[in-house]
Amino acid sequence: MYESANVSDDADRTAFRRAEKNYKLYYEQDSKFSRKKKKLPKPVDLSSVLDFNSISQDFNRTGVLPDGIRVAEADSQVFCIENRPGFYFIPNALSLEEQCKWIKESLMTFPQPPNRTNHNAIYGPVTDLFESAKGNKVLVQEDTNIWKFYDGEEAIAKAKQRSCKSVSASVLLRKLRWSTLGLQFDWSKRNYDVSLPHNNIPDALCQLAKTHAAIAMPSGEEFRPEGAIVNYFGLGDTLGGHLDDMEADWSKPIVSMSLGCKAIFLLGGKSKEDPPHAMYLRSGDVVLMAGEARECFHGVPRIFIDEENADIGALESELSHESGDFIAEYIKTSRININIRQVIPLEAILMTWKLTGVNQYLGCKAIFLLGGKSKEDPPHAMYLRSGDVVLMAREARACFHGVPRIFIDEENADIGALESELSHESGDFFAEYIKTSRININIRQVF
Ligand SMILES: O=C(O)CCC(=O)C(=O)O
C-alpha cells in the first residue's frame, strides 16, 4: 500500500488517482537545483483542502458551517460530511499529553514482539528497536535467520571477522512502516491471522478508542478493540487509496488517530471515480469510519514536515520536555497513525455448532444467559440443546454467564432421538436418567 514519492504514476485514470497525484510530493525538476542544492517541493494548490480545525473554530464563534458539513447530532464538536454518511471527524480529540504518550508507545512498545512489523519479513522479530537506535546499535546477521544488535564498534569488528550483513538500528527505525497490535494482521494475505501469538491492545488505548467510537456505534453497543495497525510515515511516504475490508462487521467504526506531522487525507466514495474530499489531519485529530463510510476509498497522499506546514510546534516542545530530544527529533519529520478495529463478530466469539460424534449427548435443553462484563449489561438468552458446543474465548471469558433453567418436559426437552438411542445402546436406566437431566462438560486450558 505504501508508495515512495518517486514512483512514476502512469495513471490519471480515476478521480481518486488524480487527487492523489495532485497532492503528492514532487520536486522541481529545474536543472539549476543541482544535486548538492536542497531540492524544492513543487507548489501545490491547497485551496480545496478541508481544514476541520478552522471549521471548528469558526463554528464555535459564529455557528456557521461550510456547505456540505454538519455537526453530529449527539456532539457539536464532531463533524460529518453530508455525502459521506458514517464518517466522523473529531478535531483536537487528543490532549498534548495523550499525543506524547501514544507517540512514545508507538515507537518504544508497539513494535516489540510478538507484535509484527514490516521488518519481520527480512529480520524476523526485532526486539528493542527504539532503544537500539537511540544507543547507535547495529543489527548484525549471525546466521540465516538470526540477527542481533551490537554496539557500533563491536558490530564493525564482527562484520570484518565474518563478512556478514548489517544494518544500523537508526536506519531500521526510519524504515519502520507499520506494526500491528492485538490480533495480528497478515499483510501478505491481507487478513487477520488469529493463530499468530499476540498481546491484547493496551487497556488505556482500548478505553480511548471506546470513548471516541461511541458516537459511531449502533445504539446500545460498545466498541470492542481487537486489532490495530500503526502506520509510520516519513517524508514522501504515502498510503495509496484503499478500503479496509478485512473486518467482518462494517457497522463498527475504525477509530483512526493522527500523531505528529500534518497530513492530507483523501476520503473518496465507493468508486475510485467519485471525486474525493481532501482534508488535513493534524496531531491529535481522530477520524471514525463506520457504516457506509467503510465502503469508501481513502488514503494519505502527503505529509508535511516543514516547520510552516507540519503544525507540531507545541507537540515538539512538550515531547522534548517529557521524553528527550531523540523522540522529538523523530516526530519533527514523521507522522504516526494508529487505527483500531473491531475484528471478530460476536457470533464467532460465542460460536455454537452441532457435534456429529457419538456419545456427545448431554441431555435436556437449557437456557443459557450470556451477559456482559458487568452484571448490569442485559444478557443474551439462548437455548443449549444436547450436542451443542459453546466456546468462550478472549473478551467473552470476562462475561457473566449462567444457566437459569433446564426443561424436562417432553415438549421442550428436545431429547426424543437421544433418549431412544441411549435406551437402545445402554438400556433404560441411562435413558430414564437423561429424561430429566442435563450434563455439561467444560474443558479448560489452565496453564
Ligand atoms: O494514516 C491514516 O490516517 C489512514 C490510515 C489508513 O487508512 C489505514 O491504515 O487503513
The ligand as a MOL file (V3000), in Angstrom:
LIG
                    3D

  0  0  0     0  0            999 V3000
M  V30 BEGIN CTAB
M  V30 COUNTS 10 9 0 0 0
M  V30 BEGIN ATOM
M  V30 1 O -2.9410 7.2670 8.0630 0
M  V30 2 C -4.1500 7.4600 8.0680 0
M  V30 3 O -4.6780 8.4650 8.5420 0
M  V30 4 C -5.0770 6.4500 7.4050 0
M  V30 5 C -4.6540 5.0320 7.6800 0
M  V30 6 C -5.4690 4.0250 6.9300 0
M  V30 7 O -6.3020 4.3660 6.1450 0
M  V30 8 C -5.2580 2.5770 7.1310 0
M  V30 9 O -4.3290 2.1480 7.8150 0
M  V30 10 O -6.0660 1.7960 6.5700 0
M  V30 END ATOM
M  V30 BEGIN BOND
M  V30 1 2 1 2
M  V30 2 1 2 3
M  V30 3 1 2 4
M  V30 4 1 4 5
M  V30 5 1 5 6
M  V30 6 2 6 7
M  V30 7 1 6 8
M  V30 8 2 8 9
M  V30 9 1 8 10
M  V30 END BOND
M  V30 END CTAB
M  END
